[in-house]
């Protein structure tokens, strides 16, 4: 019987493509080199040169070639390979990864159930977790964005109009992004460092009390004007807020405010008040576009400072801390200079 020689093997194109896929998917360099060696041999590079280039013996390359042909390409993908019925092949793993990316299951057991249904293979929960981590997947907190954002064209159109308005307005004109926020007397959990064997526990409140805030953020001097209290936000409250804004801006020739399309901003009595006070101009953002309202970023900053992983036993303590923060936003100017830049996130729509 002739001695086996991988250099004489006729590699088919499908075989070469599969070697490339395994090479690209393998993160361990010690295993990846096996696929590189076979690809070089398939490309007619003399086996002695391949052995020299990768620092292995010709005998080792022959052993890899024999293992590939007799036990299958998956045998090269592991150390101390032992074929088991529970292993998924590369194409099945790719299908699994694609399914996870599309469906974002919250439970590892759901993924195990999918593997059983699709591939008739059983994995333990821990084995599924390790498999996903090896493919670069992790448990993540989803980002939120509007379900029906305006077109990219409309978003970019607003950004262009905003910058044009700022550059063409009379000197001394003040610009604000305004919105309302409800700050609940409740400890909101957030990411933090801790011991997984003894994870941190956050105390909670009833969450029945809250402060209603109407705020206007000025990106030019990193300042906040606000009207805060227990009264619900309504048209009368908006007019009271506008009066505070007008008084605070003094002799500014114009006060231009950008807001979302909340009903209380469009109420009849508010529009009548604006007609009588032409110093203030209200500009509405495109609908479903909180990404274009800079104050939304500031509200997130506010929550991080006041209620993320922070417990206030008494409502009056929570209230006092909130007012102290809102009334002294200037103390956080250095943080706001990097956070509250006038760069707007454009949501890609399909």
Rosetta silent file (secondary structure, phi, psi, omega in degrees, C-alpha in Angstrom):
SEQUENCE: XXXXXXXXXXXXXXXXXXXXXXXXXXXXXXXXXXXXXXXXXXXXXXXXXXXXXXXXXXXXXXXXXXXXXXXXXXXXXXXXXXXXXXXXXXXXXXXXXXXXXXXXXXXXXXXXXXXXXXXXXXXXXXXXXXXXXXXXXXXXXXXXXXXXXXXXXXXXXXXXXXXXXXXXXXXXXXXXXXXXXXXXXXXXXXXXXXXXXXXXXXXXXXXXXXXXXXXXXXXXXXXXXXXXXXXXXXXXXXXXXXXXXXXXXXXXXXXXXXXXXXXXXXXXXXXXXXXXXXXXXXXXXXXXXXXXXXXXXXXXXXXXXXXXXXXXXXXXXXXXXXXXXXXXXXXXXXXXXXXXXXXXXXXXXX
SCORE:     score description
SCORE:     0.000 S_00000001
   1 L     0.000  133.488 -178.611    0.000    0.000    0.000 S_00000001
   2 L   -67.594  143.679  179.464    1.335    3.422   -0.978 S_00000001
   3 L   -69.386  138.005 -178.717    2.287    5.705    1.872 S_00000001
   4 L   -64.217  137.927  177.130   -0.228    8.516    2.527 S_00000001
   5 L  -143.329  109.440 -178.214    0.854   11.929    1.217 S_00000001
   6 H   -63.106  -24.622  179.678   -1.420   14.944    1.672 S_00000001
   7 H   -64.418  -21.986 -179.775    0.590   16.773   -1.011 S_00000001
   8 H   -93.064   -1.620 -178.244   -0.919   14.398   -3.598 S_00000001
   9 L   -73.687  136.696  178.628   -4.485   15.004   -2.489 S_00000001
  10 L   -90.768   98.391 -178.563   -6.701   16.739   -5.054 S_00000001
  11 L   -74.275  124.542  175.869   -8.451   19.490   -3.052 S_00000001
  12 L   -82.193  161.176 -177.135  -11.869   20.351   -4.477 S_00000001
  13 H   -62.141  -37.626  178.430  -13.121   23.926   -4.436 S_00000001
  14 H   -62.784  -36.342  179.604  -15.796   23.099   -1.843 S_00000001
  15 H   -67.523  -41.184  179.052  -13.071   21.667    0.380 S_00000001
  16 H   -65.715  -42.963  178.852  -10.940   24.798    0.012 S_00000001
  17 H   -61.087  -39.194 -179.755  -13.912   27.054    0.781 S_00000001
  18 H   -68.754  -39.045  176.369  -14.632   25.049    3.933 S_00000001
  19 H   -61.341  -39.819  178.803  -10.997   25.286    5.048 S_00000001
  20 H   -64.456  -42.344 -179.521  -11.172   29.069    4.586 S_00000001
  21 H   -62.916  -43.922  178.959  -14.355   29.301    6.650 S_00000001
  22 H   -66.392  -37.927  177.276  -12.833   27.306    9.507 S_00000001
  23 H   -60.457  -45.396 -176.460   -9.663   29.398    9.308 S_00000001
  24 H   -71.703  -27.956 -178.030  -11.618   32.652    9.556 S_00000001
  25 H   -85.442  -23.756 -175.110  -13.816   31.431   12.402 S_00000001
  26 L   -78.069  124.101 -178.225  -11.028   29.989   14.559 S_00000001
  27 L   -91.554  -21.967 -179.550   -9.761   32.467   17.175 S_00000001
  28 L   -83.106  116.439 -176.911   -7.005   30.229   18.564 S_00000001
  29 H   -60.883  -30.305 -179.680   -3.854   30.793   16.495 S_00000001
  30 H   -67.711  -30.325  177.388   -2.534   27.319   17.310 S_00000001
  31 H   -87.831  -36.060 -179.848   -5.578   25.760   15.656 S_00000001
  32 H   -58.917  -33.923 -176.514   -5.892   28.316   12.866 S_00000001
  33 H   -63.998  -24.978  177.263   -2.410   27.383   11.610 S_00000001
  34 H   -63.664  -44.152 -179.536   -3.690   23.895   10.739 S_00000001
  35 H   -71.399  -35.851  176.648   -6.136   25.328    8.203 S_00000001
  36 H   -61.850  -42.482 -179.238   -3.511   27.752    6.883 S_00000001
  37 H   -62.182  -46.712 -179.273   -1.112   24.847    6.286 S_00000001
  38 H   -66.843  -34.248  177.271   -3.674   22.783    4.374 S_00000001
  39 H   -66.871  -37.541  177.319   -4.701   25.815    2.317 S_00000001
  40 H   -66.104  -41.166  176.965   -1.061   26.400    1.336 S_00000001
  41 H   -64.363  -40.273  177.824   -0.718   22.740    0.326 S_00000001
  42 H   -63.458  -26.820  179.204   -3.954   23.025   -1.644 S_00000001
  43 L   -88.603   14.318  174.494   -2.394   26.028   -3.402 S_00000001
  44 L    71.667   20.099  172.380    0.476   23.776   -4.543 S_00000001
  45 L   -75.577  128.640 -178.987    3.066   25.182   -2.138 S_00000001
  46 L   -53.072  137.047 -174.081    5.613   22.362   -1.558 S_00000001
  47 H   -61.245  -30.054  177.754    4.946   20.671    1.767 S_00000001
  48 H   -65.518  -39.257  178.607    8.589   21.166    2.840 S_00000001
  49 H   -68.657  -40.990  178.240    8.225   24.932    2.407 S_00000001
  50 H   -59.047  -45.999  179.675    4.911   24.966    4.281 S_00000001
  51 H   -59.605  -40.809 -179.943    6.550   23.081    7.155 S_00000001
  52 H   -66.274  -43.967 -176.049    9.419   25.602    7.164 S_00000001
  53 H   -64.157  -40.583 -174.643    7.116   28.644    7.059 S_00000001
  54 H   -95.647   -4.568  176.615    4.897   27.560    9.977 S_00000001
  55 L    75.327   32.125  177.125    7.665   25.948   12.035 S_00000001
  56 L  -122.817  164.491  178.631    6.242   22.403   12.019 S_00000001
  57 L   -82.701  158.008  176.216    7.570   19.102   10.733 S_00000001
  58 H   -60.924  -36.046  179.798    6.452   17.513    7.474 S_00000001
  59 H   -62.002  -39.805  178.272    5.242   14.569    9.533 S_00000001
  60 H   -63.667  -41.919  178.772    2.942   16.872   11.542 S_00000001
  61 H   -63.882  -39.295  177.398    1.468   18.289    8.319 S_00000001
  62 H   -63.835  -37.804  179.216    0.904   14.760    7.017 S_00000001
  63 H   -65.488  -41.564  177.365   -0.835   13.910   10.280 S_00000001
  64 H   -63.137  -41.462 -179.826   -3.139   16.947    9.951 S_00000001
  65 H   -63.901  -41.600  179.648   -3.949   15.995    6.373 S_00000001
  66 H   -67.125  -40.509  178.462   -4.758   12.437    7.319 S_00000001
  67 H   -62.366  -42.446  179.364   -6.885   13.604   10.250 S_00000001
  68 H   -61.009  -44.968 -175.714   -8.772   15.975    7.940 S_00000001
  69 H   -76.433  -34.205 -175.187   -9.532   13.269    5.363 S_00000001
  70 H   -90.254  -36.151 -175.056  -10.352   10.454    7.778 S_00000001
  71 H  -109.309   -8.839  179.510  -12.103   12.225   10.667 S_00000001
  72 L    99.058  156.743 -175.493  -13.453   15.337    8.983 S_00000001
  73 H   -63.118  -28.482 -178.171  -12.494   18.998    9.056 S_00000001
  74 H   -66.020  -22.594  179.826  -14.092   19.530   12.473 S_00000001
  75 H   -67.985  -22.667  178.052  -11.439   17.273   14.012 S_00000001
  76 H   -82.002  -10.712 -171.952   -8.821   19.951   13.245 S_00000001
  77 H   -89.461   -0.191 -177.568  -10.849   22.579   15.072 S_00000001
  78 L  -140.294  153.174  169.369  -10.215   21.192   18.564 S_00000001
  79 L   -83.624  145.545  179.604   -7.367   19.888   20.693 S_00000001
  80 L    50.072   49.934 -174.715   -7.727   16.235   21.756 S_00000001
  81 L   -61.457  129.690  173.310  -10.683   15.916   19.418 S_00000001
  82 L  -130.682  111.616 -176.794  -13.246   13.275   20.353 S_00000001
  83 L   -61.931  130.589  177.429  -16.227   13.052   18.004 S_00000001
  84 L  -131.787  150.957  179.240  -19.534   13.413   19.783 S_00000001
  85 L   -68.443  -19.805 -176.425  -23.071   13.482   18.521 S_00000001
  86 L   -80.985  -10.886 -179.462  -23.661   16.685   20.456 S_00000001
  87 L   -71.506  139.999  170.905  -21.186   18.769   18.383 S_00000001
  88 L   -94.411  142.940  175.174  -22.592   21.206   15.859 S_00000001
  89 L   -80.494  175.672 -172.513  -20.702   21.600   12.616 S_00000001
  90 H   -62.406  -41.742 -178.626  -19.574   25.005   11.403 S_00000001
  91 H   -66.656  -34.982  177.287  -22.580   25.683    9.163 S_00000001
  92 H   -68.197  -39.249  177.748  -24.959   24.796   12.010 S_00000001
  93 H   -64.073  -40.997  178.522  -23.091   27.124   14.360 S_00000001
  94 H   -62.535  -39.677  177.838  -23.333   29.898   11.763 S_00000001
  95 H   -64.615  -42.174  179.450  -27.091   29.283   11.489 S_00000001
  96 H   -62.344  -46.432 -179.499  -27.402   29.369   15.286 S_00000001
  97 H   -61.107  -42.090  179.130  -25.434   32.632   15.573 S_00000001
  98 H   -63.344  -39.839  179.228  -27.564   34.239   12.863 S_00000001
  99 H   -64.321  -42.855  179.471  -30.760   33.155   14.667 S_00000001
 100 H   -63.270  -42.847 -179.627  -29.520   34.609   17.964 S_00000001
 101 H   -63.944  -34.284 -177.744  -28.603   37.919   16.276 S_00000001
 102 H   -81.327  -33.290 -172.780  -32.035   38.175   14.651 S_00000001
 103 H  -106.090  -18.683  178.181  -34.152   37.088   17.640 S_00000001
 104 L    45.960   58.590  179.623  -32.084   38.201   20.661 S_00000001
 105 L   -63.922  143.655 -177.109  -33.444   35.550   23.053 S_00000001
 106 L   -85.475  -24.604 -175.409  -33.290   36.550   26.719 S_00000001
 107 L  -114.027  136.406  177.519  -32.822   33.043   28.136 S_00000001
 108 H   -63.818  -30.715  178.678  -30.014   30.591   27.362 S_00000001
 109 H   -62.006  -33.657  177.616  -32.577   27.784   27.689 S_00000001
 110 H   -61.767  -38.955 -179.402  -34.424   29.204   24.670 S_00000001
 111 H   -69.421  -40.629  176.543  -31.267   28.816   22.616 S_00000001
 112 H   -60.240  -39.918  178.349  -30.800   25.251   23.856 S_00000001
 113 H   -65.164  -37.832  177.385  -34.378   24.467   22.836 S_00000001
 114 H   -63.150  -41.492 -179.951  -33.713   25.919   19.366 S_00000001
 115 H   -62.206  -42.450  178.909  -30.638   23.689   19.000 S_00000001
 116 H   -62.882  -46.045 -177.364  -32.684   20.608   19.904 S_00000001
 117 H   -65.006  -45.087 -174.024  -35.486   21.533   17.498 S_00000001
 118 H   -82.129  -38.256 -170.435  -33.266   22.451   14.552 S_00000001
 119 H  -119.619    0.181 -179.818  -30.325   20.068   14.891 S_00000001
 120 L    55.662   39.785 -177.958  -31.579   17.260   17.185 S_00000001
 121 L  -127.113  140.288 -178.554  -28.603   17.905   19.468 S_00000001
 122 L  -108.277  126.483  175.885  -28.668   18.433   23.237 S_00000001
 123 L  -120.450  143.060  171.247  -26.460   21.013   24.944 S_00000001
 124 L   -71.967  163.308  179.339  -26.361   21.878   28.625 S_00000001
 125 H   -58.621  -43.225 -179.263  -27.092   25.504   29.544 S_00000001
 126 H   -66.858  -36.970  178.839  -23.417   26.080   30.365 S_00000001
 127 H   -66.076  -38.237  176.493  -22.304   24.467   27.090 S_00000001
 128 H   -63.170  -44.244 -179.076  -24.636   26.801   25.162 S_00000001
 129 H   -60.712  -43.396  179.783  -23.230   29.789   27.049 S_00000001
 130 H   -66.997  -39.054  178.867  -19.643   28.770   26.240 S_00000001
 131 H   -61.312  -44.873 -179.360  -20.526   28.146   22.594 S_00000001
 132 H   -65.997  -41.203  179.034  -22.046   31.622   22.244 S_00000001
 133 H   -63.355  -37.763  178.606  -19.100   33.294   23.964 S_00000001
 134 H   -63.656  -26.934  178.428  -16.700   31.529   21.619 S_00000001
 135 L   -90.368    7.870  176.069  -18.635   33.105   18.732 S_00000001
 136 L    84.837   12.089 -179.713  -18.233   36.581   20.250 S_00000001
 137 L   -93.133  148.242 -178.977  -21.796   36.885   21.595 S_00000001
 138 L  -142.046  161.549  171.467  -22.556   38.360   25.013 S_00000001
 139 L   -73.667  125.614 -175.055  -25.534   39.250   27.198 S_00000001
 140 L  -129.425  156.181  172.140  -26.322   42.882   26.358 S_00000001
 141 L   -94.805  118.128 -176.302  -28.781   45.558   27.394 S_00000001
 142 L   -61.127  144.684  172.292  -30.705   46.623   24.246 S_00000001
 143 L   -83.628  150.464 -178.836  -30.567   50.235   23.176 S_00000001
 144 L  -106.754  142.207  173.807  -33.882   52.005   22.697 S_00000001
 145 L  -150.893  157.275 -178.111  -34.948   54.060   19.734 S_00000001
 146 L   -57.008  143.978 -179.196  -38.304   55.264   18.360 S_00000001
 147 L   -73.328  -30.617 -178.121  -40.292   52.618   16.520 S_00000001
 148 L  -127.360   64.605 -178.095  -41.360   55.007   13.742 S_00000001
 149 L   -68.030  156.076  175.236  -38.570   57.560   13.342 S_00000001
 150 L   -65.620  165.382 -179.723  -38.756   60.159   10.566 S_00000001
 151 L   -61.896  157.044  177.573  -36.763   59.483    7.427 S_00000001
 152 H   -58.404  -35.760  179.995  -33.030   60.113    7.488 S_00000001
 153 H   -61.050  -43.668 -179.567  -33.658   62.922    5.008 S_00000001
 154 H   -68.551  -37.539  178.187  -36.013   64.703    7.432 S_00000001
 155 H   -63.636  -47.081  179.958  -33.619   64.240   10.335 S_00000001
 156 H   -66.206  -32.400  178.388  -30.698   65.658    8.361 S_00000001
 157 H   -64.581  -42.233  177.457  -32.933   68.470    7.118 S_00000001
 158 H   -62.967  -45.244 -178.822  -33.682   69.507   10.714 S_00000001
 159 H   -58.901  -42.742  179.337  -29.986   69.433   11.663 S_00000001
 160 H   -64.802  -42.144  179.462  -29.142   71.650    8.676 S_00000001
 161 H   -65.750  -37.698  179.421  -31.958   74.084    9.544 S_00000001
 162 H   -61.613  -50.719 -178.673  -30.840   74.210   13.177 S_00000001
 163 H   -66.254  -35.216  178.190  -27.256   75.156   12.340 S_00000001
 164 H   -66.247  -40.044  179.706  -28.449   77.632    9.684 S_00000001
 165 H   -64.520  -40.301 -179.901  -30.786   79.257   12.217 S_00000001
 166 H   -66.308  -39.426 -176.766  -27.992   79.595   14.759 S_00000001
 167 H   -76.760  -23.305 -175.767  -25.600   81.164   12.265 S_00000001
 168 H  -101.800   -7.835 -176.442  -28.161   83.618   10.837 S_00000001
 169 L   -75.850  157.742 -179.768  -29.904   84.755   14.033 S_00000001
 170 L   -61.481  139.251  178.381  -29.357   88.150   15.617 S_00000001
 171 L   -52.582  138.747 -179.433  -26.434   88.271   18.076 S_00000001
 172 L    94.208   -7.373  178.016  -27.565   87.539   21.628 S_00000001
 173 L   -63.707  136.859  179.539  -30.316   85.132   20.542 S_00000001
 174 E  -102.636  141.444 -179.547  -30.735   82.295   23.064 S_00000001
 175 E  -121.858  134.288 -179.385  -31.363   78.721   21.991 S_00000001
 176 E  -135.977  145.669  167.017  -32.951   76.040   24.168 S_00000001
 177 E  -105.652  123.665 -172.723  -34.013   72.425   23.809 S_00000001
 178 E  -119.402  153.862  178.724  -37.071   71.925   26.008 S_00000001
 179 E  -175.286  165.003  175.639  -39.006   68.938   27.282 S_00000001
 180 E  -105.616  151.790  176.779  -40.751   67.553   30.330 S_00000001
 181 E  -144.169  143.540  175.227  -39.547   64.700   32.526 S_00000001
 182 E  -105.009  115.572  179.121  -41.028   62.762   35.426 S_00000001
 183 E  -102.388  110.632 -173.290  -38.402   61.903   38.024 S_00000001
 184 E   -87.839  141.049  175.354  -39.749   59.137   40.245 S_00000001
 185 L   -73.549   80.750 -176.341  -38.729   58.664   43.873 S_00000001
 186 L  -157.509  142.770  177.371  -37.303   55.253   43.123 S_00000001
 187 L   -80.376  115.051  179.552  -33.900   53.608   42.989 S_00000001
 188 E   -94.072  123.431 -179.278  -33.197   52.683   39.355 S_00000001
 189 L   -68.986  142.547  176.762  -30.791   49.756   38.941 S_00000001
 190 L  -141.793  169.203  178.296  -27.766   50.317   36.726 S_00000001
 191 L   -62.899  142.523  175.956  -24.560   48.516   35.883 S_00000001
 192 L  -158.388  158.928  176.047  -21.946   48.514   38.644 S_00000001
 193 L   -77.866  146.517  179.229  -18.890   46.592   39.721 S_00000001
 194 L  -174.902  178.028  179.544  -19.385   43.960   42.377 S_00000001
 195 L   -90.478  115.540 -178.900  -18.735   40.435   43.566 S_00000001
 196 H   -61.460  -22.773  178.606  -20.782   37.929   41.493 S_00000001
 197 H   -78.413  -21.584  178.271  -20.752   35.557   44.462 S_00000001
 198 H  -139.103   68.774 -171.850  -22.345   38.232   46.614 S_00000001
 199 L   -61.881  149.771 -179.393  -24.105   40.557   44.123 S_00000001
 200 L   -65.150  148.477  178.690  -25.186   44.043   45.228 S_00000001
 201 L  -121.403  127.637  179.447  -28.778   44.544   46.363 S_00000001
 202 L   -97.374  130.732  172.275  -30.593   47.835   45.836 S_00000001
 203 L   -73.862  151.384 -178.949  -33.234   49.030   48.262 S_00000001
 204 L  -127.244  161.945  175.561  -36.421   50.336   46.623 S_00000001
 205 L  -108.969 -177.488  178.748  -39.200   52.787   47.398 S_00000001
 206 L   -71.085  -28.038 -178.277  -42.895   52.632   46.612 S_00000001
 207 L    74.796   15.700 -177.146  -42.380   54.764   43.478 S_00000001
 208 L   -86.335  -21.331 -178.331  -45.674   56.564   44.108 S_00000001
 209 L  -105.302  147.084 -179.614  -44.184   60.043   44.420 S_00000001
 210 E  -154.200  160.413  173.353  -42.486   61.945   41.653 S_00000001
 211 E  -107.037  133.568  177.418  -41.301   65.371   40.570 S_00000001
 212 E  -100.104  120.886 -173.475  -42.565   66.784   37.273 S_00000001
 213 E  -116.529  128.571  166.203  -39.901   68.835   35.538 S_00000001
 214 E  -107.177  121.016 -174.583  -40.209   71.219   32.608 S_00000001
 215 E  -131.058  153.193  175.162  -36.706   72.072   31.499 S_00000001
 216 E  -129.558  119.714 -177.875  -34.876   74.081   28.873 S_00000001
 217 E  -103.587  129.552  179.414  -31.235   73.245   28.115 S_00000001
 218 E  -101.469  107.650 -176.667  -28.955   75.860   26.554 S_00000001
 219 L   -71.701  -13.973 -178.610  -26.124   74.095   24.650 S_00000001
 220 L   -78.144  -32.638  179.543  -24.140   77.324   24.276 S_00000001
 221 L  -127.402   14.202  173.694  -23.434   77.819   27.970 S_00000001
 222 L    55.115   47.409 -177.994  -24.360   74.374   29.350 S_00000001
 223 E  -121.602  160.783  179.889  -27.120   75.742   31.553 S_00000001
 224 E  -128.300  133.383  169.274  -30.588   74.588   32.537 S_00000001
 225 E  -111.404  133.964 -174.619  -33.746   76.592   33.213 S_00000001
 226 E  -145.355  158.109  170.620  -36.472   74.564   34.891 S_00000001
 227 E  -127.197  113.074 -171.129  -39.868   74.562   36.553 S_00000001
 228 E  -128.301  138.182  177.166  -40.094   71.645   38.972 S_00000001
 229 E   177.776 -171.503 -178.465  -42.761   70.482   41.387 S_00000001
 230 L   -85.548  -11.751 -179.279  -45.480   67.956   42.056 S_00000001
 231 L   -69.607  137.814  179.115  -47.971   69.637   39.680 S_00000001
 232 L   -66.845  150.784  176.965  -48.605   67.735   36.451 S_00000001
 233 L   -72.937  124.223  176.178  -47.353   69.198   33.191 S_00000001
 234 L  -148.589 -176.044 -176.449  -50.196   70.922   31.310 S_00000001
 235 H   -60.085  -42.566  179.642  -50.773   74.023   29.170 S_00000001
 236 H   -63.403  -38.727  178.860  -50.956   76.357   32.171 S_00000001
 237 H   -65.999  -37.746  178.930  -47.731   74.916   33.506 S_00000001
 238 H   -62.800  -43.945  178.925  -46.055   75.440   30.106 S_00000001
 239 H   -62.856  -40.607  177.108  -47.013   79.135   30.112 S_00000001
 240 H   -60.873  -40.573  178.270  -45.622   79.475   33.644 S_00000001
 241 H   -65.249  -43.404  178.867  -42.401   77.861   32.409 S_00000001
 242 H   -62.294  -35.771  177.599  -42.211   80.192   29.398 S_00000001
 243 H   -62.760  -40.987  178.126  -42.579   83.189   31.723 S_00000001
 244 H   -65.216  -41.011  178.523  -39.574   81.935   33.710 S_00000001
 245 H   -62.109  -44.287 -178.506  -37.625   81.466   30.496 S_00000001
 246 H   -63.614  -43.964 -179.807  -38.484   84.977   29.331 S_00000001
 247 H   -65.794  -38.717 -177.267  -37.494   86.535   32.628 S_00000001
 248 H   -71.667  -24.776 -178.218  -34.229   84.582   32.774 S_00000001
 249 H   -89.388   -6.126  174.422  -33.140   85.615   29.277 S_00000001
 250 L    55.674 -119.714 -173.358  -33.532   89.330   30.021 S_00000001
 251 L   -93.298   19.992  178.616  -32.877   91.473   26.968 S_00000001
 252 L   -58.173  130.583 -178.009  -32.177   88.633   24.505 S_00000001
 253 L   -62.941  -27.979 -178.132  -33.607   89.748   21.129 S_00000001
 254 L  -151.799  144.270  174.645  -34.991   86.289   20.524 S_00000001
 255 E  -123.123  108.655 -177.173  -35.502   83.061   22.482 S_00000001
 256 E  -104.273  123.032 -176.769  -35.744   80.071   20.176 S_00000001
 257 E  -119.737  133.012  178.713  -36.914   76.841   21.757 S_00000001
 258 E  -105.687  127.029 -175.983  -36.935   73.394   20.143 S_00000001
 259 E  -138.242  164.520  173.098  -39.489   70.951   21.489 S_00000001
 260 L   -77.730 -170.218 -173.374  -41.198   67.681   20.722 S_00000001
 261 L  -101.077   32.388  177.930  -44.847   67.540   19.678 S_00000001
 262 L   -57.698  144.275 -174.828  -46.379   67.089   23.134 S_00000001
 263 H   -59.687  -36.598 -176.322  -50.003   68.264   23.257 S_00000001
 264 H   -69.041  -21.232  175.119  -49.425   70.828   25.984 S_00000001
 265 H   -76.371  -24.099 -177.177  -46.930   72.698   23.774 S_00000001
 266 H  -100.968    2.349 -178.002  -49.565   72.918   21.013 S_00000001
 267 L   -59.039  150.127 -176.389  -52.502   73.837   23.251 S_00000001
 268 H   -56.778  -44.811 -176.691  -54.587   76.818   22.156 S_00000001
 269 H   -67.935  -28.556  177.173  -53.804   78.975   25.211 S_00000001
 270 H   -70.205  -43.413 -179.917  -50.076   78.318   24.715 S_00000001
 271 H   -65.443  -36.950  176.747  -50.245   79.380   21.082 S_00000001
 272 H   -64.532  -41.632  179.197  -52.166   82.519   22.062 S_00000001
 273 H   -62.600  -40.077 -179.885  -49.532   83.359   24.664 S_00000001
 274 H   -64.123  -36.101  178.129  -46.769   82.936   22.052 S_00000001
 275 H   -63.827  -34.642 -179.126  -48.534   85.389   19.724 S_00000001
 276 H   -82.845  -11.076 -178.543  -48.517   87.980   22.492 S_00000001
 277 L  -129.771   71.151 -175.024  -44.862   87.272   23.282 S_00000001
 278 L   -65.018   -9.908  176.880  -43.051   87.253   19.922 S_00000001
 279 L   -62.506  -29.709 -179.483  -39.684   87.287   21.677 S_00000001
 280 E   -99.329  129.487  177.227  -40.146   83.532   22.117 S_00000001
 281 E  -119.618  125.356 -179.127  -40.225   81.302   19.058 S_00000001
 282 E  -103.057  122.165 -179.774  -41.216   77.661   19.427 S_00000001
 283 E  -114.016  123.814 -178.459  -39.828   75.251   16.807 S_00000001
 284 E   -88.460  136.495  176.414  -41.213   71.725   16.722 S_00000001
 285 L   -74.832  161.032  172.402  -38.928   68.793   16.060 S_00000001
 286 L   -57.415  147.334 -178.864  -39.912   66.086   13.566 S_00000001
 287 L   -64.170  149.006  179.194  -42.318   63.624   15.182 S_00000001
 288 L    54.840   44.866 -178.744  -40.878   60.536   16.917 S_00000001
 289 L  -135.409   58.545  177.501  -37.377   62.006   16.934 S_00000001
 290 H   -62.928  -19.229  177.953  -36.151   62.300   20.556 S_00000001
 291 H   -64.454  -17.934  179.988  -32.650   61.729   19.150 S_00000001
 292 H   -95.690   -2.988 -179.809  -32.809   65.314   17.838 S_00000001
 293 L  -102.534  105.042 -174.958  -33.702   66.815   21.207 S_00000001
 294 H   -57.859  -28.125 -176.643  -30.467   67.435   23.113 S_00000001
 295 H   -67.722  -21.908  176.082  -32.260   67.679   26.445 S_00000001
 296 H   -60.393  -37.712  177.167  -33.086   63.962   26.262 S_00000001
 297 H   -65.973  -37.748  179.343  -29.362   63.356   26.684 S_00000001
 298 H   -68.556  -37.228  178.717  -29.366   65.710   29.654 S_00000001
 299 H   -63.072  -37.855  177.544  -32.301   63.876   31.291 S_00000001
 300 H   -64.250  -41.585  176.518  -30.335   60.634   31.080 S_00000001
 301 H   -60.733  -40.757  178.944  -27.387   62.408   32.709 S_00000001
 302 H   -60.420  -47.284 -179.752  -29.766   63.657   35.416 S_00000001
 303 H   -63.558  -38.993  178.579  -31.010   60.156   36.222 S_00000001
 304 H   -62.281  -35.900 -178.741  -27.460   58.830   36.383 S_00000001
 305 H   -78.315  -30.398 -170.119  -26.582   61.520   38.905 S_00000001
 306 H  -105.903  -40.580 -169.802  -29.717   61.283   41.035 S_00000001
 307 L  -126.022   -9.159  178.283  -31.395   57.877   40.980 S_00000001
 308 E   -71.916  119.408 -179.709  -29.167   55.224   39.358 S_00000001
 309 L    53.945   32.201 -178.494  -28.161   52.839   42.160 S_00000001
 310 L  -127.867  125.607 -177.004  -29.110   55.576   44.642 S_00000001
 311 L  -110.963  127.276  173.261  -31.592   55.089   47.460 S_00000001
 312 L  -114.878  116.041 -177.856  -33.351   57.927   49.300 S_00000001
 313 L   -63.405  -40.611 -176.492  -35.316   56.679   52.271 S_00000001
 314 L  -111.112  143.801  179.623  -37.434   59.828   52.482 S_00000001
 315 H   -61.729  -37.623 -177.892  -39.104   61.713   49.648 S_00000001
 316 H   -65.019  -30.457  176.937  -38.025   65.075   51.064 S_00000001
 317 H   -70.583  -44.473  175.909  -34.374   63.963   50.823 S_00000001
 318 H   -58.158  -44.132 -178.532  -34.878   62.891   47.204 S_00000001
 319 H   -63.748  -43.740 -178.420  -36.578   66.232   46.489 S_00000001
 320 H   -64.339  -42.762  179.292  -33.803   68.255   48.092 S_00000001
 321 H   -64.880  -37.086  179.775  -31.081   66.443   46.132 S_00000001
 322 H   -64.782  -47.734  179.964  -33.009   66.951   42.895 S_00000001
 323 H   -64.872  -37.833  179.055  -33.367   70.699   43.369 S_00000001
 324 H   -61.942  -40.642  179.495  -29.736   71.007   44.420 S_00000001
 325 H   -68.285  -50.441 -176.113  -28.673   69.303   41.202 S_00000001
 326 H   -63.800  -31.748 -178.303  -31.042   71.210   38.886 S_00000001
 327 L   -85.195   -7.551 -178.295  -30.131   74.551   40.433 S_00000001
 328 L  -133.617   43.270  179.487  -26.380   73.958   40.166 S_00000001
 329 H   -60.761  -28.659  179.328  -25.945   72.355   36.747 S_00000001
 330 H   -59.230  -22.276  179.009  -22.961   74.647   36.194 S_00000001
 331 H   -67.456  -16.521 -176.829  -21.009   72.532   38.678 S_00000001
 332 H  -108.961   22.508 -173.563  -20.993   69.759   36.064 S_00000001
 333 H   -56.755  -42.167 -177.489  -19.807   71.914   33.162 S_00000001
 334 H   -61.718  -40.505  177.717  -16.706   69.823   32.426 S_00000001
 335 H   -68.504  -39.855 -177.366  -18.795   66.656   32.074 S_00000001
 336 H   -70.897  -28.278 -179.929  -21.441   68.431   30.008 S_00000001
 337 H   -63.116  -29.919  178.226  -18.859   69.903   27.618 S_00000001
 338 H   -93.774  -28.931 -178.172  -18.072   66.399   26.354 S_00000001
 339 H   -83.054  -43.996 -169.663  -21.566   64.922   26.684 S_00000001
 340 L   -97.934   41.928  176.422  -23.799   67.709   25.392 S_00000001
 341 L   -73.705  153.682 -176.494  -22.052   68.503   22.114 S_00000001
 342 L   -84.669   55.019  173.530  -24.263   69.575   19.238 S_00000001
 343 L  -114.487  119.188 -172.505  -23.811   66.359   17.302 S_00000001
 344 L   -97.363  135.406  174.905  -27.121   64.696   16.598 S_00000001
 345 L   -74.300  128.210  177.192  -27.630   60.961   16.301 S_00000001
 346 L  -103.386  118.468  179.999  -29.283   60.112   12.987 S_00000001
 347 L   -79.778  124.327 -179.080  -31.414   56.979   13.181 S_00000001
 348 L   -76.884  127.480  178.763  -31.019   54.865   10.049 S_00000001
 349 L  -111.876  147.034  179.847  -34.362   53.906    8.574 S_00000001
 350 L  -111.054    0.000    0.000  -35.021   51.131    6.077 S_00000001
